[in-house]
Amino acid sequence: MERRLAAIVCADVAGYSRMMGSDEAGTHAAFKAHRAAIHPIILNHGGRVVKNTGDGFLLEFPSIVGATEAAIAMQTLMAERNRHLPADRAMQFRIGIHMGDVIADEDEVFGDDVNIAVRLESVASPGGFAISAKAYREASKHLSVPLVDAGNHRFKNIKDAIEVWTWTPDGAPALAPELREASALSQQYRTAIVGVLPFANLSDAQDEYFSDGLTEDLIHALSLQSFYRVLSRNSTFAFKGKNTSTRLIAREIDATYLIQGSVRRAGAKIRVTAELIAPETGEQLWTGRYDRDIGDLFAMQDEITTSLSAAIATEIVRAEASAPARLSTDVSAWDRFLKGLSHYYRQTKEDLAVAVDLFREAIRLDPKLSIAHAYLATIQIQSIQFGWVKGTREMWAEAMNLAETSVRLDPRSSFAFSILSWAHAMEGHHEAALDAAKRAVALNPYDNGARGVLGICHFMIGQHREAIELFSMAAQRDNSDPRYQWAALNAFSHYLLRQYDATLSWAREQLYINPNHMQALAIRAAALAQLGRTDEASEAAGVLMGNYPTLNVDRHLRNFHWKRPEDIAHYRDGLLKAGVPLGKLTLVQSGVKRAAES
């Protein structure tokens, strides 16, 4: 056990028991969704989740300013999310904030100062927070919002009265809806077929236009993906109003997956439910519910379509990756690709090596299979970044060639252009990377991965705040897609802004997913060194070198083509301070200079 100073944030949901009593499953699902949305905010401010409870969580921050700013950002985001919900479904957190000496035992924290934070949440207004005067005095000069003196309060099992300050937001402006952009249907070769059945209108007949419009928009959004084929409106609207089983519908239109849902309107509120099913087995692969204010009808419809398509597209890829081989007319190229994808999703060094062989076999069987080229390029780049293979000129050249081939074979694939952008960015071709990323977003504005890759472009040229915004947005919507390493990227962006506590939070998040992630281990060591935590930095550098014994700073930085020399210098400085060796020394001979290992 150890003692340390920390800022503690405790939160719970106001009225949670009432909400669970009226809709247990829906309330639990909504709470998990809200918690996932605010998680990047916690990490961005250097915090960590100590404990999740049934209706709340306990957080630890190294800085009271970071803790308070995180609380403001979380409550602002929650106000935006609640704005679209009926009053009885709005979920509001009450937050208590305190700072002091805590006892740390493994991942838990204990002590009176933790208990005070827990008690403070009870006097916070729903949607706001209560902070002790001790913490407020430390944080106040850095805050941009006014707080109110709430006087002294006595709490159970706390000896002395606590002076409390409170804050409650007036509300936050709604997030601007993503603009709809002209896109074209990808002609990528695929075998999975998706049918979107007409959403049932559970309201008056005059609202039929909305349910039909939402169905058509969802068909359009899903069709922009390059992984599967989406049946046209004419194929599925023939079943509108008919009481036909999904299994029979799927067999008639030859659909691998079906999406069905309903729309219910009550006054100025709209509720949309949807589910993705595998009709042959009847298995429900995904379900979602969206409650919105009508407001600007088209903007609201776009927002629901974006959320639906992002969730459903990811689930279809996962389902295909884990599905048994399906008989098809393309001999076995697609089956080889799907088997490779199943190994890729396991994200181990051994599985990625197997995936490489399977993707190569798929390309040999069908050289026009664009998506196999794109995934193979992805693995090439990631294997270098993970430190699992040596980044030779030949490997980088092959990755670029694969990405260019993928785009040439399928010029309407946002994924192909995203990987091309990534390859260009890693090679230091900043303008080409930015052009490809913008093309990817234009091809599919619903593709969160494409927007995240646009963030990589901003990161490479030194626009780190813009990068963090895009990385965090992608992480909020889907932080589990192994094609993208949002946590590691966020760690680097925060480091280069000298926000080292947030760097450590994001590095820790990446290491939860991949404990041997080379870049996460490296940036963690550099951040600890910059914070002056010398012993921890040395220990972190030891872990890095233990996993990658041939690593040195010169060799590591050869694969970094950041535009700003000062960014490279800052990262280099952190690694050297942590104790990572500069280079590999050759035997001392006449005229022999120190050389970095190639």
C-alpha positions in Angstrom: 0.0 0.0 0.0 1.1 3.6 -0.6 -0.2 7.0 0.2 -0.5 9.8 -2.4 -2.2 13.1 -3.1 -5.1 12.7 -5.5 -8.3 14.4 -6.8 -11.3 12.1 -6.4 -14.5 12.3 -8.4 -17.5 10.3 -7.5 -20.7 10.2 -9.6 -24.0 8.5 -9.6 -27.3 8.8 -11.6 -30.1 10.8 -10.1 -33.3 8.7 -10.0 -31.7 5.5 -11.1 -33.9 3.2 -9.1 -37.0 4.8 -10.5 -35.7 4.4 -14.0 -34.7 0.8 -13.4 -38.2 0.1 -12.0 -39.9 1.3 -15.2 -37.4 -0.1 -17.8 -34.6 -2.2 -16.4 -33.0 -3.3 -19.6 -33.3 0.0 -21.4 -31.9 1.9 -18.4 -28.9 -0.4 -18.1 -28.1 -0.1 -21.8 -28.5 3.7 -21.7 -26.2 4.0 -18.7 -23.5 1.9 -20.4 -23.8 4.0 -23.5 -23.4 7.3 -21.6 -20.5 5.9 -19.6 -18.7 4.9 -22.8 -19.3 8.3 -24.3 -17.7 10.2 -21.4 -14.7 7.7 -21.0 -12.5 9.6 -23.4 -13.1 12.8 -21.5 -11.8 11.1 -18.3 -8.7 10.0 -20.1 -8.1 13.3 -21.9 -7.9 15.0 -18.5 -5.4 12.4 -17.1 -7.9 10.5 -15.0 -8.5 6.8 -14.5 -11.6 4.7 -13.5 -11.0 3.3 -10.1 -14.4 1.5 -9.8 -17.6 1.2 -11.7 -20.8 0.7 -9.7 -24.3 -0.2 -10.7 -25.3 3.4 -11.2 -22.0 5.4 -11.1 -18.3 5.4 -10.9 -15.3 6.5 -8.9 -12.4 8.3 -10.6 -8.9 9.4 -9.6 -7.0 12.3 -11.1 -3.5 13.6 -10.4 -4.7 17.2 -10.7 -7.7 18.9 -9.1 -7.8 21.2 -12.1 -8.0 18.2 -14.5 -10.7 16.6 -12.3 -12.9 19.7 -12.2 -12.5 20.4 -16.0 -13.3 16.8 -16.7 -16.5 17.1 -14.5 -17.6 20.2 -16.4 -16.9 18.5 -19.8 -18.8 15.3 -18.7 -21.8 17.2 -17.5 -21.8 19.4 -20.7 -21.8 16.3 -22.9 -24.5 14.7 -20.8 -26.7 17.8 -21.2 -26.3 17.5 -25.0 -27.1 13.8 -25.0 -30.1 14.3 -22.7 -31.5 17.2 -24.9 -32.8 14.6 -27.4 -34.5 12.4 -24.8 -38.0 12.5 -23.1 -37.9 14.0 -19.6 -38.5 10.6 -18.0 -35.6 9.0 -19.9 -33.0 11.8 -19.4 -30.1 10.4 -17.3 -28.4 13.0 -15.1 -25.2 12.5 -13.1 -24.6 14.0 -9.7 -20.8 14.5 -9.1 -18.8 15.0 -5.9 -15.2 16.3 -6.1 -12.6 16.5 -3.4 -8.8 16.3 -3.1 -6.5 15.0 -0.4 -4.4 12.1 0.8 -5.5 8.6 -0.3 -4.4 5.1 0.4 -3.7 3.2 -2.8 -3.8 -0.6 -2.7 -3.4 -2.2 -6.1 -6.0 -0.4 -8.3 -8.3 0.7 -5.4 -8.1 4.0 -3.3 -9.4 4.4 0.3 -9.5 7.0 3.0 -11.5 9.8 4.5 -10.9 12.0 1.5 -12.4 9.4 -0.8 -15.4 9.2 1.6 -15.8 13.0 1.4 -16.0 12.9 -2.4 -18.7 10.2 -2.1 -20.7 12.3 0.4 -20.4 15.5 -1.7 -22.3 13.9 -4.6 -25.4 13.7 -2.4 -25.6 17.6 -2.3 -24.9 18.1 -6.0 -27.8 19.0 -8.3 -28.6 16.5 -11.1 -26.5 17.5 -14.0 -24.0 19.5 -11.8 -21.3 18.9 -9.2 -20.4 19.7 -5.6 -16.8 20.4 -4.7 -15.2 20.9 -1.4 -13.8 24.4 -0.6 -10.4 22.9 -0.2 -10.5 21.6 -3.8 -12.3 24.7 -5.1 -9.5 27.1 -3.8 -6.9 25.1 -5.7 -8.9 24.9 -8.9 -10.9 28.2 -9.0 -8.3 30.3 -10.7 -8.2 27.9 -13.6 -12.0 27.5 -14.1 -14.0 29.3 -16.8 -17.4 28.8 -15.1 -18.9 30.4 -12.0 -19.5 28.3 -8.9 -22.0 29.1 -6.0 -21.1 29.0 -2.3 -23.5 26.4 -0.9 -22.3 26.9 2.7 -21.2 24.3 5.3 -22.5 20.7 5.3 -22.2 17.9 7.8 -22.0 14.4 6.5 -22.4 11.0 8.1 -19.1 9.6 9.5 -17.2 12.8 8.6 -16.0 14.5 11.8 -15.8 18.2 10.6 -18.3 20.2 8.6 -17.3 20.6 4.9 -17.6 23.9 3.1 -19.2 23.2 -0.3 -19.3 25.0 -3.6 -21.7 23.9 -6.4 -22.0 24.2 -10.2 -25.0 23.4 -12.4 -24.9 24.1 -16.2 -27.5 26.2 -17.8 -27.4 23.8 -20.7 -25.1 23.3 -23.6 -25.7 23.9 -27.4 -26.6 20.8 -29.3 -23.9 19.2 -31.3 -23.9 20.2 -34.9 -25.2 17.3 -37.1 -22.8 15.9 -39.6 -23.3 17.3 -43.0 -24.6 14.9 -45.6 -22.3 14.6 -48.6 -22.8 13.2 -52.0 -21.6 9.6 -52.1 -21.5 6.7 -54.6 -22.3 3.1 -54.0 -19.1 1.0 -53.8 -18.9 -1.8 -56.3 -16.4 -3.8 -54.2 -16.7 -7.5 -54.6 -18.6 -8.9 -51.6 -20.6 -11.9 -50.5 -22.5 -10.8 -47.4 -25.9 -9.3 -48.4 -27.8 -7.0 -46.1 -31.5 -6.2 -46.4 -33.1 -3.2 -44.6 -36.8 -3.9 -44.1 -39.2 -1.0 -44.0 -39.3 0.4 -40.4 -42.8 0.0 -39.0 -44.7 3.2 -38.2 -46.4 2.8 -34.8 -47.9 6.2 -34.9 -50.5 7.9 -37.1 -50.6 7.2 -40.9 -49.4 10.8 -41.5 -46.0 9.9 -40.0 -45.5 7.1 -42.5 -43.2 9.5 -44.5 -40.7 9.6 -41.6 -40.4 5.8 -41.1 -40.0 5.3 -44.9 -37.5 8.2 -45.2 -35.4 6.8 -42.3 -35.3 3.4 -43.9 -34.2 4.8 -47.2 -31.5 6.9 -45.5 -30.2 3.9 -43.7 -30.1 1.8 -46.9 -28.0 4.6 -48.4 -25.6 5.0 -45.4 -24.9 1.2 -45.2 -24.4 0.9 -49.0 -21.4 3.2 -48.7 -19.5 0.5 -46.9 -17.1 -1.7 -48.9 -17.6 -4.9 -47.0 -21.0 -6.2 -48.1 -23.8 -5.5 -50.5 -27.0 -3.7 -49.5 -30.2 -4.6 -51.3 -32.1 -1.8 -52.9 -35.4 -0.2 -51.7 -37.4 -2.1 -54.2 -36.1 -5.5 -52.9 -37.3 -4.9 -49.3 -40.2 -2.5 -49.6 -42.2 -5.3 -51.3 -42.6 -6.8 -47.8 -44.0 -3.7 -46.2 -47.1 -4.4 -44.2 -46.9 -8.2 -44.7 -46.7 -10.6 -41.8 -43.9 -12.7 -43.3 -41.2 -14.3 -41.1 -37.7 -12.9 -41.5 -36.4 -16.3 -42.4 -38.7 -16.5 -45.4 -37.9 -12.9 -46.4 -34.2 -13.6 -46.2 -34.5 -16.7 -48.4 -36.6 -14.9 -51.0 -34.2 -12.0 -51.4 -31.1 -14.0 -50.6 -30.1 -11.8 -47.6 -27.4 -12.8 -45.1 -28.5 -10.2 -42.6 -31.7 -8.3 -42.0 -32.3 -5.0 -40.3 -35.8 -4.2 -39.0 -37.1 -1.6 -36.7 -40.0 0.7 -35.7 -40.7 4.4 -35.3 -43.0 5.8 -32.7 -44.0 9.5 -32.4 -45.4 11.2 -29.3 -45.9 14.9 -29.7 -42.5 16.4 -30.3 -40.6 13.2 -29.5 -39.5 10.4 -31.8 -38.4 6.9 -30.6 -36.6 4.7 -33.1 -35.7 1.0 -32.3 -33.7 -1.2 -34.6 -32.2 -4.7 -34.6 -29.7 -6.6 -36.7 -30.6 -10.3 -37.0 -29.1 -13.4 -38.7 -32.4 -14.7 -40.2 -31.3 -18.3 -40.7 -30.7 -18.8 -37.0 -33.0 -16.0 -35.7 -30.1 -14.7 -33.6 -30.3 -11.1 -32.6 -26.8 -9.7 -33.3 -27.4 -6.1 -32.2 -30.3 -3.9 -30.9 -30.5 -0.2 -30.3 -33.0 2.5 -29.3 -32.8 6.2 -30.0 -35.1 8.8 -28.4 -34.9 12.3 -30.0 -36.7 15.6 -30.1 -38.1 16.2 -33.6 -36.7 19.8 -33.8 -35.0 20.1 -37.2 -36.5 17.0 -38.8 -33.8 16.4 -41.4 -31.0 17.1 -39.0 -32.5 14.7 -36.5 -33.0 12.0 -39.1 -29.4 12.4 -40.2 -28.2 12.0 -36.6 -30.2 8.8 -36.1 -29.0 7.5 -39.4 -25.3 8.2 -38.5 -25.7 6.4 -35.2 -27.5 3.4 -36.7 -25.2 2.9 -39.6 -22.0 3.2 -37.5 -23.2 0.6 -35.0 -24.7 -1.8 -37.5 -21.7 -1.7 -39.9 -19.3 -2.6 -37.1 -21.5 -5.5 -36.0 -21.8 -6.9 -39.5 -18.0 -7.0 -39.9 -17.6 -8.8 -36.5 -20.3 -11.3 -37.4 -18.7 -12.1 -40.7 -15.3 -12.4 -39.1 -16.6 -15.0 -36.7 -19.0 -16.8 -39.0 -18.1 -20.3 -40.4 -17.0 -20.5 -44.0 -19.8 -20.0 -46.4 -20.1 -21.6 -49.8 -19.7 -19.1 -52.6 -19.1 -18.8 -56.3 -15.7 -17.1 -56.0 -13.9 -20.5 -55.3 -12.3 -19.7 -51.9 -10.9 -16.2 -52.0 -13.6 -14.7 -49.9 -13.5 -17.6 -47.4 -9.7 -17.1 -47.1 -10.2 -13.4 -46.5 -12.9 -14.0 -43.8 -10.7 -16.6 -42.1 -7.8 -14.1 -42.1 -10.2 -11.4 -40.7 -11.1 -13.7 -37.8 -7.4 -14.0 -36.9 -6.8 -10.3 -37.3 -9.5 -9.5 -34.8 -7.6 -11.5 -32.1 -4.8 -9.0 -32.3 -1.9 -11.2 -31.2 1.5 -11.4 -33.0 0.9 -15.0 -33.9 -2.6 -14.4 -35.2 -1.6 -11.4 -37.3 1.1 -13.6 -38.9 -1.6 -16.1 -39.8 -3.9 -13.4 -41.1 -1.1 -12.1 -43.4 -0.7 -15.6 -45.0 -4.5 -15.9 -45.5 -4.9 -12.4 -47.0 -2.0 -13.1 -49.4 -3.7 -16.4 -50.4 -7.0 -14.5 -50.9 -5.2 -12.0 -53.2 -3.6 -14.8 -55.1 -7.0 -16.5 -55.7 -8.6 -13.2 -56.6 -6.2 -10.3 -57.4 -9.1 -7.9 -57.7 -10.2 -8.3 -54.1 -9.6 -4.7 -53.0 -10.5 -5.2 -49.3 -7.8 -7.9 -48.9 -5.2 -5.5 -50.2 -6.4 -2.8 -47.7 -6.3 -5.2 -44.7 -2.9 -6.5 -45.7 -1.5 -3.0 -45.9 -3.1 -2.3 -42.4 -1.3 -5.3 -40.9 2.0 -4.3 -42.5 1.9 -0.8 -40.9 0.6 -2.0 -37.5 3.2 -4.8 -37.2 5.9 -2.2 -37.6 4.3 0.2 -35.1 3.7 -2.6 -32.6 7.4 -3.5 -32.8 6.6 -7.0 -34.0 8.6 -6.7 -37.3 11.5 -4.6 -38.5 10.4 -1.6 -40.5 12.5 -2.0 -43.7 12.1 0.1 -46.8 10.8 -2.9 -48.6 7.9 -3.3 -46.1 7.0 0.3 -46.3 7.0 0.2 -50.1 4.8 -2.9 -50.0 2.3 -1.3 -47.7 2.1 1.7 -49.9 1.7 -0.4 -53.0 -1.1 -2.5 -51.4 -2.9 0.7 -50.3 -2.6 2.2 -53.8 -3.8 -1.1 -55.4 -6.8 -1.2 -53.1 -7.9 2.3 -54.1 -7.3 1.5 -57.8 -9.4 -1.6 -57.6 -12.2 0.1 -55.6 -12.1 3.9 -56.0 -15.4 4.3 -54.1 -14.2 2.7 -50.9 -13.7 5.0 -48.0 -11.7 2.3 -46.1 -9.3 2.0 -49.1 -8.7 5.7 -49.1 -8.3 5.8 -45.3 -5.5 3.2 -45.5 -3.9 5.1 -48.4 -4.0 8.2 -46.3 -2.5 6.4 -43.3 0.3 5.0 -45.5 1.1 8.4 -46.9 1.1 9.9 -43.4 3.5 7.3 -42.0 5.8 8.1 -44.9 5.7 11.8 -44.3 3.7 12.6 -47.4 1.5 15.1 -45.5 -0.4 16.7 -48.4 -1.1 13.4 -50.1 -2.3 12.0 -46.8 -4.6 14.9 -46.2 -6.1 14.6 -49.7 -6.8 10.9 -49.3 -8.4 11.3 -45.9 -10.7 14.1 -47.2 -11.6 11.8 -50.1 -12.4 9.0 -47.6 -14.7 11.2 -45.6 -16.4 12.6 -48.7 -17.1 9.0 -49.9 -18.6 8.0 -46.6 -19.4 10.7 -44.1 -20.8 7.9 -41.8 -17.3 6.2 -41.6 -15.9 7.1 -38.1 -12.6 5.4 -39.1 -12.1 7.9 -42.0 -12.6 10.8 -39.7 -10.1 9.4 -37.2 -7.6 9.0 -40.0 -8.2 12.6 -40.9 -7.1 13.2 -37.3 -3.9 11.3 -38.0 -3.2 13.8 -40.8 -3.7 16.7 -38.3 -1.4 15.0 -35.8 1.4 14.5 -38.3 1.5 18.2 -39.3 1.4 19.3 -35.6 -2.3 20.3 -35.3 -2.7 18.3 -32.1 -5.9 19.8 -30.7 -7.7 19.1 -33.9 -6.3 15.6 -33.9 -7.5 15.0 -30.3 -11.0 16.1 -31.2 -11.2 13.7 -34.1 -9.6 10.8 -32.2 -11.9 11.3 -29.2 -15.0 11.4 -31.4 -13.9 8.1 -33.1 -13.2 6.6 -29.7 -16.6 7.6 -28.3 -18.4 5.9 -31.1 -16.3 2.8 -31.4 -13.0 2.3 -29.6 -12.9 -1.5 -30.3 -12.1 -1.6 -34.0 -8.6 -3.1 -34.2 -7.8 -1.3 -37.5 -7.4 1.9 -35.5 -5.4 2.6 -32.3 -7.2 5.7 -31.1 -5.8 5.3 -27.5 -2.2 5.3 -28.6 -2.7 8.2 -31.0 -4.4 10.2 -28.3 -1.5 9.5 -25.9 1.0 11.0 -28.4 -1.2 14.0 -29.2 -1.5 14.9 -25.5 2.2 14.3 -24.9 3.1 16.8 -27.7 0.8 19.3 -26.0 2.7 18.6 -22.8 -0.4 17.2 -21.1 1.4 14.3 -19.6 -1.2 13.0 -17.2 -3.7 12.6 -20.1 -0.9 10.9 -22.0 -0.5 8.3 -19.2 -4.3 7.7 -19.1 -4.5 7.0 -22.8 -1.3 4.9 -22.8 -2.8 2.8 -20.0 -6.0 2.4 -22.0 -4.0 1.1 -25.0 -2.0 -1.3 -22.8 -5.2 -2.8 -21.5 -6.0 -3.9 -25.1 -2.4 -4.8 -26.0 0.0 -5.0 -23.0 3.1 -5.2 -25.3 2.1 -2.3 -27.5 5.6 -0.8 -28.3 4.5 2.8 -28.9 2.2 2.9 -25.9 5.1 1.6 -23.7 7.5 4.2 -25.2 5.2 7.2 -24.8 4.4 6.1 -21.2 8.1 6.1 -20.3 8.6 9.5 -22.0 5.6 11.1 -20.2 6.7 9.8 -16.8 10.2 11.2 -17.4 8.8 14.7 -18.4 6.7 14.7 -15.2 9.9 14.2 -13.2 8.8 10.8 -11.9 12.3 9.4 -12.5 12.0 6.0 -10.8 8.7 5.2 -12.6 10.1 6.4 -15.9 13.2 4.2 -15.4 10.9 1.2 -14.6 8.7 1.9 -17.6 11.8 2.2 -19.9 12.9 -1.2 -18.4 9.6 -2.8 -19.4 9.9 -1.3 -22.9 13.5 -2.6 -23.3 12.5 -6.0 -21.8 9.9 -6.4 -24.5 12.0 -4.9 -27.3 15.7 -5.4 -26.3 17.1 -4.2 -29.6 15.2 -0.9 -29.5 17.1 2.4 -29.3 16.0 6.0 -29.8 17.7 6.5 -33.2 16.1 3.3 -34.6 12.7 4.1 -33.1 12.5 7.6 -34.5 13.4 6.5 -38.0 9.8 5.5 -38.6 8.5 8.9 -37.4 7.9 11.5 -40.1 6.3 14.3 -38.2 6.4 17.6 -39.9 7.5 19.7 -36.9 11.1 19.1 -35.8 10.3 20.4 -32.3 7.7 17.6 -31.9 10.4 15.0 -32.8 12.9 16.7 -30.4 10.4 16.8 -27.6 9.6 13.0 -27.9 13.3 12.2 -28.2 14.0 14.2 -25.1 11.4 12.2 -23.1 12.8 8.9 -24.2 16.4 9.8 -23.3 15.3 11.2 -19.9 13.6 7.9 -19.3 16.8 6.0 -20.0 16.1 4.5 -23.4 19.5 4.1 -25.1 20.3 6.6 -27.9 21.8 4.1 -30.4 23.8 1.0 -30.8 27.6 1.4 -30.5 29.8 -0.5 -32.8 33.3 -1.7 -31.8 35.7 1.2 -31.4 37.9 1.4 -34.5 39.7 4.1 -36.4 37.1 6.3 -38.2 34.2 4.2 -36.9 31.3 6.3 -35.7 28.4 5.4 -33.5 25.7 3.9 -35.6 22.0 3.2 -34.9 20.8 -0.3 -35.4 19.0 -0.5 -38.7 
